[in-house]
Amino acid sequence: MHVEDRPWGRFEVLAEHGSHKVKRITVGAGQRLSYQRHARRSEHWFVVEGEGTVTLDGMTSALGPGAALDVPVGVAHRIENAGPSPLVFIEVQHGEGFEEDDIERLDDDYGRAR
């Protein structure tokens, strides 16, 4: 299993095949991922633990355990941990490319926006 630490938490790659990739993403309390979009993949998120706030093309909504969300190709998105404990969700990526170079960061708390 491939694990990477990030300033906001960590992700673990659970499966990777030609047409999809599955990650378990953990976001620390008070942290959020960059506001980003992808040109070569869509994502499906399923929250398993914690409380979060998602921004999808400028619209925000709350997510908790059992909630699911689809992020289409090219749509700007971000998730933030809105609770005191870790936010954990499963991300299924589907498309033509799953490398980190398919991230276009529009805003980032950690100075990684391009």
Steps between C-alpha positions, in 0.01 A plus 500: 500500500629844404465771772586869467495764771380848405481828698124442545523130592572189291375268229536128447462341156277196549478390135621616161403362160496633144164676526484592870683567826364470857637703793423527871547868587536632856472876560619631839284719723485857368676408173383508140618388160581749226220642286578308181375339183607216272510476121524121468292350780177517695473408868238342725531562875338296778544630857565228759599706807479860617330815378600704199411797287533458126526779243396401149527777238455765769200336674555362852321222684553284807590133484501236774536123527312322221487806273616465139597759240597491132765740368483513117806560281596870495288605800681699772477329839631497856422318824564634848492327837224680693525291817737432789598148386647374172284509187539176304358433155548252220577653163445307178668664202383408150642620170815515294762618750552469875838657557543802727594712194128506408436734794445865407506681835290818494555583870713330763566565870849350471644709213462232230262687264636550149 
